[in-house]
Every structure is written in C-alpha cells, then in structure tokens.
C-alpha cells in the first residue's frame, strides 16, 4: 500500500518523510492518550499525522485486517513501512502496523528505527 492507494479511502498523505495514520474511536481512552503524545511528536516536526475514526472509515481498517484500536499505520516516503520493528526485544511494529497504546519513549524509539 502507498499514499496513492490511500486516496481511495479519502486520505491524503505527504510525499516524503514519516507519515502515521492512527485508527481510533471517539470513545477509546487509550486512543486519546496516544493522540496527545503523537501530536506532541508531530509538533516537534518529526512526523506527519492523520487520525481517522474507524466509525467514519471502516474500509481502511478492513483492508488492513485491523479490528482493534488504537492502531498505527506507518508510512515512509509514500510507502507502507515494509519492515518489523523491535523495541527492547519485543516485536512492536509488524510490516508497518502496530496495535495498542504506547508511551512516548517507545513511540520515539519506533520513529528512530524507521
């Protein structure tokens, strides 16, 4: 999957750099906590970010087999990240997708490995 394919879901992304799509819901407390941390990292200029409520765009979640939120989908230079990332020996990102809420330190480590 690349940025062009995201357009069929109504999503525009940047042509270069790290772009993260966050699949979330309005009622998810973990999603809200994660969102605050990601927005801080975005404001520092390290990433581009797009939050999508799966209630409004369930097609993307189905396409990527995601049925739990929060879920982060990592892109680098227009393409879905095609690698796994381990943090402290644990697989955190599996072929560009991670499920769950993570603290700032883990998120920064993921971004450093991208």
VMD Tcl script that draws the C-alpha trace (Angstrom):
set ca {
  {0.00 0.00 0.00}
  {1.21 3.50 -0.80}
  {-0.02 7.06 -0.45}
  {-1.78 6.93 -3.84}
  {-3.83 3.92 -2.71}
  {-4.89 5.84 0.41}
  {-6.73 8.31 -1.80}
  {-9.44 5.70 -2.42}
  {-10.13 5.96 1.33}
  {-10.20 9.76 1.18}
  {-6.77 10.15 2.79}
  {-4.05 12.45 1.50}
  {-0.53 11.99 2.81}
  {2.84 13.65 2.31}
  {5.21 12.65 -0.47}
  {8.17 12.22 1.87}
  {9.06 11.67 5.48}
  {7.33 9.65 8.17}
  {3.54 9.64 7.99}
  {1.44 7.89 10.62}
  {-2.23 7.07 10.32}
  {-3.90 6.46 13.66}
  {-7.06 4.40 13.56}
  {-9.06 5.23 16.66}
  {-12.54 5.88 18.03}
  {-14.04 8.79 19.91}
  {-14.82 6.64 22.95}
  {-11.40 4.96 23.34}
  {-9.46 6.30 26.32}
  {-6.17 4.74 25.13}
  {-6.66 6.43 21.76}
  {-6.98 9.83 23.42}
  {-3.82 9.33 25.48}
  {-1.87 8.13 22.46}
  {-3.16 11.03 20.38}
  {-1.76 13.58 22.82}
  {1.71 12.01 22.66}
  {1.69 11.70 18.87}
  {0.54 15.30 18.44}
  {3.47 16.45 20.58}
  {5.92 14.49 18.41}
  {4.21 15.88 15.29}
  {4.52 19.43 16.62}
  {8.27 18.85 17.02}
  {8.43 18.20 13.26}
  {9.41 14.53 13.33}
  {6.26 13.08 11.76}
  {3.12 13.89 9.82}
  {-0.04 12.55 11.38}
  {-3.63 11.72 10.38}
  {-6.18 10.45 12.89}
  {-9.11 8.50 11.50}
  {-12.14 7.35 13.44}
  {-12.84 3.80 12.29}
  {-16.54 4.52 12.61}
  {-16.10 7.02 9.77}
  {-13.68 4.94 7.67}
  {-14.05 1.24 8.41}
  {-12.95 0.28 4.88}
  {-9.30 1.05 5.62}
  {-9.39 -0.98 8.82}
  {-10.90 -3.94 6.94}
  {-8.36 -3.62 4.12}
  {-5.51 -3.91 6.64}
  {-7.24 -6.53 8.82}
  {-7.36 -4.21 11.82}
  {-10.13 -4.79 14.33}
  {-8.62 -3.29 17.49}
  {-7.85 0.34 18.30}
  {-5.69 2.24 18.61}
  {-3.77 1.07 15.58}
  {-0.89 2.93 13.96}
  {0.00 2.53 10.31}
  {3.49 3.76 9.43}
  {4.50 5.13 6.03}
  {7.90 6.33 4.93}
  {8.39 8.30 1.73}
  {4.90 7.45 0.41}
  {5.05 3.68 1.07}
  {3.74 1.49 3.84}
  {6.69 0.60 6.04}
  {7.67 -2.89 4.96}
  {9.67 -3.97 7.97}
  {9.28 -5.12 11.51}
  {10.47 -3.05 14.45}
  {11.50 -4.47 17.79}
  {11.79 -2.39 20.92}
  {13.50 -3.94 23.94}
  {13.40 -7.30 22.16}
  {9.63 -7.25 21.63}
  {8.02 -7.05 18.18}
  {6.11 -3.77 18.21}
  {5.60 -2.94 14.52}
  {4.69 -5.77 12.18}
  {5.06 -4.80 8.50}
  {4.18 -1.20 9.18}
  {1.30 -1.73 11.60}
  {1.15 -1.71 15.37}
  {-1.81 -2.21 17.65}
  {-2.09 -0.74 21.12}
  {-1.18 2.35 23.05}
  {2.48 3.07 23.76}
  {4.30 5.57 25.90}
  {6.36 8.41 24.47}
  {9.69 6.59 24.88}
  {8.54 3.57 22.85}
  {6.98 5.78 20.16}
  {10.20 7.75 19.81}
  {12.20 4.51 19.55}
  {9.87 3.29 16.79}
  {10.30 6.56 14.90}
  {14.10 6.40 15.32}
  {14.13 2.91 13.77}
  {12.05 3.96 10.77}
}
mol new
graphics top color blue
foreach p $ca { graphics top sphere $p radius 0.5 }
foreach p [lrange $ca 0 end-1] q [lrange $ca 1 end] { graphics top cylinder $p $q radius 0.2 }
display resetview
